[in-house]
Amino acid sequence: MRVRVLLDAFGAKDVARGFWNELEESGGEVRWFNPLRYLRWSFRDHRKLVVVDGVAVVGGVNIADEQMGEGVRNGWRDLALEVRGPLVASIQHSFNRMWALASFEARAIRIFLQTCPGGAELPKANQLLLPGPGCQSASLARRLHADLVGAREVSAHAPYFLPSRKLRGLLRRVAAEGRVRILITSNSDVPLAQLAVHRTMRRMRGSGVQFYEYLPQVLHSKLVIVDDVVYIGSANLDVRSQLINFELMLRVASSGVVAEAKAMFEADLRLSATSVPPPYTLWRRVREDTAYWLLSRFDPYLAARTLRLD
């Protein structure tokens, strides 16, 4: 039996390095993705994935004690999908490629970019989407934008809602003809991101897009339902997931999965309230504008400048 654990160096920075000694002494392997250093610290393996023999689990779930629970009385509200069948081989291959990229050195980056695959196609238009820097052939944004053109209804778990200008425009268009509901979190684990989310909500005021806040616990799940298609995985509806992070998403057109996702969203709405940004004082405006600028402008700019291959 072979056991490999790939940790994002930034996301798992609080994990003591000795934590994995027992696993490694037993024959397991551990790698840290993009070890923390100057310049390239911005790039993250944000994927959440477990593959055990012929079964994969894909979603937004981190493995941490404080996050475990049903998301109502304890833990975080999160979401994952069990995958079986031929798609698992493509998911396993995606892990192997990230494992090889882990050092994030120039040679590893070159090899990775030269072999970026397109989305893996399955019957009923199910797809594995693997967005990441330089991987435009597997662009999540391109696939999602295509689904939104002509859509009538969108429902989304979007705890870090910071979409691009194009995505905001597409959501406005859907809201004008149908219905768009965005569920954010009331209890954010990233206060800076919540400030930017409130700035985005103010910019979309009058668009017809409806915002709700999940009240019981931290909402961390990533779910987008566009008519009869579902997106589930690790990517947020924000600029970082689109341009900087390495993400893993499934686009699923199975009627059973879609129906379950819609029922789940309605259940979450019953535990939510209409979201209204705090009073817009001068100090609040400064904080929201600063957060929005840092996350939507400076973060992508810094990443673009620091992805150097030599």
C-alpha positions as CSV (number, residue, x, y, z in Angstrom):
1,M,0.0,0.0,0.0
2,R,1.2,3.5,-0.9
3,V,0.3,6.6,1.1
4,R,1.1,10.1,-0.2
5,V,0.1,13.4,1.5
6,L,0.5,16.7,-0.3
7,L,0.2,19.8,1.9
8,D,0.0,23.4,0.8
9,A,2.9,25.1,2.6
10,F,1.0,28.3,3.2
11,G,-2.4,26.7,4.1
12,A,-0.7,24.2,6.4
13,K,1.9,26.6,7.9
14,D,0.6,26.0,11.4
15,V,1.1,22.3,11.2
16,A,4.3,21.2,13.1
17,R,6.7,19.5,10.7
18,G,7.2,16.7,13.2
19,F,3.4,15.9,13.0
20,W,4.1,13.6,10.0
21,N,7.1,11.7,11.4
22,E,5.2,8.6,12.4
23,L,3.6,8.4,8.9
24,E,6.9,8.8,7.2
25,E,8.6,6.3,9.5
26,S,5.9,3.8,8.5
27,G,6.7,4.3,4.8
28,G,4.3,7.1,3.9
29,E,5.5,10.1,1.9
30,V,4.8,13.8,2.6
31,R,5.5,16.8,0.4
32,W,4.9,20.5,1.0
33,F,3.6,22.4,-2.1
34,N,5.5,25.6,-2.9
35,P,7.7,25.7,0.3
36,L,7.4,29.2,1.7
37,R,9.9,31.6,0.3
38,Y,10.2,35.1,-1.0
39,L,8.5,35.9,-4.4
40,R,6.5,32.7,-5.0
41,W,4.7,32.5,-1.7
42,S,1.4,33.7,-3.4
43,F,0.8,30.5,-5.4
44,R,-1.2,27.8,-3.5
45,D,-2.4,24.3,-4.1
46,H,-6.0,25.0,-2.9
47,R,-7.3,21.6,-4.0
48,K,-9.0,19.4,-1.5
49,L,-8.8,15.8,-2.6
50,V,-8.7,12.3,-1.3
51,V,-8.2,9.2,-3.5
52,V,-8.5,5.8,-2.0
53,D,-8.1,2.9,-4.4
54,G,-10.9,3.5,-7.0
55,V,-12.8,6.2,-5.0
56,A,-12.2,9.9,-5.0
57,V,-13.6,12.6,-2.7
58,V,-13.6,16.1,-4.1
59,G,-14.8,19.3,-2.5
60,G,-13.9,22.2,-0.3
61,V,-13.3,20.3,2.9
62,N,-10.1,20.8,4.9
63,I,-9.0,18.2,7.4
64,A,-8.8,20.0,10.8
65,D,-10.4,19.4,14.1
66,E,-12.2,22.8,14.4
67,Q,-13.8,22.3,10.9
68,M,-15.2,18.8,11.5
69,G,-19.0,18.7,12.1
70,E,-22.3,19.1,10.3
71,G,-22.0,22.9,10.0
72,V,-25.1,23.7,12.1
73,R,-24.3,23.0,15.7
74,N,-20.5,22.6,15.3
75,G,-17.8,22.6,12.7
76,W,-17.9,24.3,9.3
77,R,-20.6,24.1,6.7
78,D,-18.8,22.4,3.9
79,L,-19.4,20.1,0.9
80,A,-17.7,17.2,-0.9
81,L,-18.7,14.7,-3.6
82,E,-17.8,11.0,-3.8
83,V,-16.7,10.0,-7.3
84,R,-16.5,6.5,-8.7
85,G,-15.9,5.3,-12.3
86,P,-13.6,6.4,-15.1
87,L,-13.2,10.0,-13.9
88,V,-11.2,8.8,-10.9
89,A,-8.3,7.9,-13.1
90,S,-8.1,11.5,-14.3
91,I,-8.4,12.8,-10.7
92,Q,-5.6,10.5,-9.7
93,H,-3.5,11.8,-12.6
94,S,-4.1,15.4,-11.5
95,F,-2.8,14.5,-8.0
96,N,0.3,13.0,-9.6
97,R,1.0,16.2,-11.6
98,M,0.7,18.3,-8.5
99,W,2.9,16.0,-6.5
100,A,5.6,16.5,-9.2
101,L,5.1,20.2,-9.1
102,A,5.4,20.5,-5.3
103,S,8.9,22.0,-5.1
104,F,7.7,24.8,-7.4
105,E,11.1,25.2,-8.8
106,A,11.7,26.5,-12.4
107,R,12.1,23.0,-14.0
108,A,9.0,21.6,-12.3
109,I,7.0,24.6,-13.4
110,R,8.1,24.3,-17.0
111,I,7.2,20.6,-17.1
112,F,3.8,21.2,-15.5
113,L,2.9,24.0,-17.9
114,Q,4.0,22.0,-21.0
115,T,1.6,19.2,-20.0
116,C,-1.5,21.1,-18.9
117,P,-4.5,19.0,-20.0
118,G,-8.0,20.1,-21.1
119,G,-11.1,19.1,-19.1
120,A,-11.7,15.4,-19.1
121,E,-15.0,14.7,-20.9
122,L,-17.5,12.1,-19.7
123,P,-21.1,11.3,-20.9
124,K,-23.7,13.9,-20.0
125,A,-21.1,16.6,-20.2
126,N,-19.5,15.9,-16.8
127,Q,-16.1,17.4,-16.6
128,L,-13.0,17.6,-14.4
129,L,-11.8,21.2,-14.5
130,L,-8.3,22.0,-13.3
131,P,-7.7,25.8,-13.2
132,G,-4.3,27.1,-12.3
133,P,-1.7,29.6,-13.5
134,G,-0.9,28.9,-17.1
135,C,-3.6,26.2,-17.5
136,Q,-6.0,28.1,-19.8
137,S,-6.9,24.9,-21.6
138,A,-8.7,23.7,-18.5
139,S,-10.2,27.1,-17.6
140,L,-13.0,27.0,-15.1
141,A,-14.0,30.5,-15.9
142,R,-14.5,29.7,-19.6
143,R,-16.8,26.8,-18.9
144,L,-18.8,28.6,-16.2
145,H,-19.2,31.7,-18.4
146,A,-20.5,29.5,-21.2
147,D,-23.1,28.0,-18.9
148,L,-24.2,31.4,-17.6
149,V,-25.0,32.7,-21.1
150,G,-28.7,32.2,-21.4
151,A,-29.2,30.7,-17.9
152,R,-32.4,31.3,-16.0
153,E,-31.4,30.5,-12.4
154,V,-28.2,30.5,-10.4
155,S,-27.7,29.5,-6.8
156,A,-24.3,29.5,-5.2
157,H,-22.4,28.9,-2.0
158,A,-19.8,31.7,-2.3
159,P,-18.2,32.5,1.1
160,Y,-15.5,34.6,-0.6
161,F,-17.5,36.2,-3.3
162,L,-15.2,38.4,-5.3
163,P,-15.9,37.8,-9.0
164,S,-14.3,39.3,-12.0
165,R,-16.1,42.1,-13.9
166,K,-17.2,39.7,-16.6
167,L,-18.7,37.3,-14.1
168,R,-20.5,40.1,-12.3
169,G,-22.0,41.2,-15.7
170,L,-23.2,37.7,-16.5
171,L,-24.8,37.3,-13.1
172,R,-26.6,40.7,-13.6
173,R,-27.9,39.4,-16.9
174,V,-29.2,36.2,-15.4
175,A,-30.8,38.2,-12.5
176,A,-32.6,40.5,-15.0
177,E,-34.2,37.6,-16.8
178,G,-34.5,35.1,-13.9
179,R,-33.1,34.6,-10.4
180,V,-29.6,34.7,-8.8
181,R,-29.1,33.8,-5.2
182,I,-25.7,34.0,-3.5
183,L,-25.1,32.6,-0.1
184,I,-22.2,34.1,1.8
185,T,-21.0,33.4,5.3
186,S,-21.9,35.5,8.4
187,N,-19.0,34.1,10.3
188,S,-16.0,34.4,8.1
189,D,-12.6,32.9,8.9
190,V,-11.0,35.6,6.7
191,P,-12.1,39.1,7.9
192,L,-10.2,40.8,5.0
193,A,-12.2,38.8,2.5
194,Q,-15.5,39.6,4.1
195,L,-14.7,43.3,3.8
196,A,-14.1,42.8,0.1
197,V,-17.3,40.8,-0.2
198,H,-19.3,43.6,1.3
199,R,-17.7,46.0,-1.2
200,T,-18.7,43.8,-4.0
201,M,-22.3,43.6,-2.7
202,R,-22.5,47.3,-2.6
203,R,-21.3,47.5,-6.2
204,M,-24.0,45.0,-7.3
205,R,-26.8,46.9,-5.5
206,G,-29.8,47.2,-7.8
207,S,-28.6,44.4,-10.0
208,G,-31.4,42.0,-8.9
209,V,-28.8,39.5,-7.4
210,Q,-30.1,38.3,-4.0
211,F,-27.5,37.9,-1.2
212,Y,-28.0,35.8,1.9
213,E,-25.9,35.0,4.9
214,Y,-25.5,31.6,6.4
215,L,-25.9,32.1,10.2
216,P,-25.1,28.9,12.2
217,Q,-21.4,28.4,11.5
218,V,-18.6,29.3,9.0
219,L,-19.8,28.6,5.5
220,H,-16.8,27.2,3.5
221,S,-18.4,25.1,0.7
222,K,-18.0,25.9,-2.9
223,L,-21.1,25.2,-4.9
224,V,-22.6,26.7,-8.0
225,I,-25.9,25.5,-9.5
226,V,-26.6,26.9,-13.0
227,D,-30.0,25.7,-14.2
228,D,-29.4,21.9,-14.4
229,V,-25.7,21.8,-14.0
230,V,-23.7,21.8,-10.7
231,Y,-20.1,22.9,-10.0
232,I,-18.5,21.3,-6.9
233,G,-14.9,21.5,-5.7
234,S,-12.3,23.8,-4.2
235,A,-12.6,27.0,-6.2
236,N,-14.3,30.1,-4.8
237,L,-16.0,32.7,-7.0
238,D,-13.1,35.1,-6.6
239,V,-10.1,36.4,-8.6
240,R,-7.6,34.2,-6.7
241,S,-9.3,30.9,-7.6
242,Q,-9.6,32.1,-11.2
243,L,-6.0,33.3,-11.7
244,I,-3.6,32.3,-8.9
245,N,-4.6,29.1,-7.0
246,F,-4.4,25.6,-8.4
247,E,-8.0,24.3,-8.0
248,L,-10.0,21.2,-8.8
249,M,-13.7,21.4,-9.7
250,L,-16.2,19.0,-11.1
251,R,-18.9,20.1,-13.5
252,V,-21.8,17.6,-13.1
253,A,-24.9,17.3,-15.2
254,S,-26.3,14.2,-13.5
255,S,-30.0,14.8,-12.7
256,G,-29.7,13.1,-9.3
257,V,-26.7,15.2,-8.2
258,V,-28.4,18.4,-9.4
259,A,-31.6,17.6,-7.6
260,E,-29.7,16.8,-4.3
261,A,-27.7,20.0,-4.6
262,K,-30.8,22.1,-5.2
263,A,-32.5,20.6,-2.1
264,M,-29.4,21.2,-0.1
265,F,-29.2,24.8,-1.1
266,E,-32.9,25.4,-0.1
267,A,-32.2,23.8,3.3
268,D,-29.3,26.1,3.8
269,L,-31.4,29.1,2.9
270,R,-33.8,28.2,5.8
271,L,-30.8,28.7,8.1
272,S,-29.9,32.0,6.6
273,A,-31.0,35.6,6.4
274,T,-31.0,38.4,3.8
275,S,-27.5,39.9,3.8
276,V,-27.2,43.6,4.4
277,P,-23.8,45.2,4.5
278,P,-23.0,47.2,7.7
279,P,-23.6,51.0,7.7
280,Y,-21.3,52.7,5.2
281,T,-19.3,55.1,7.3
282,L,-16.1,56.7,6.1
283,W,-13.9,54.3,8.1
284,R,-15.9,51.4,6.8
285,R,-15.5,52.6,3.2
286,V,-11.7,52.9,3.6
287,R,-11.5,49.4,5.0
288,E,-13.7,47.8,2.3
289,D,-11.9,49.7,-0.5
290,T,-8.5,48.6,0.8
291,A,-9.5,45.0,1.2
292,Y,-11.1,45.0,-2.3
293,W,-8.0,46.6,-3.9
294,L,-5.6,44.2,-2.1
295,L,-7.5,41.0,-3.1
296,S,-8.8,41.9,-6.5
297,R,-5.9,44.0,-7.9
298,F,-2.7,43.8,-5.9
299,D,-2.8,40.0,-5.3
300,P,-3.2,39.1,-9.0
301,Y,-0.6,41.7,-10.0
302,L,1.9,40.4,-7.5
303,A,1.3,36.8,-8.7
304,A,1.8,37.7,-12.4
305,R,5.1,39.4,-11.6
306,T,6.5,36.6,-9.5
307,L,5.7,33.5,-11.6
308,R,9.2,33.4,-13.1
309,L,10.7,30.5,-14.9
310,D,14.3,31.4,-14.6
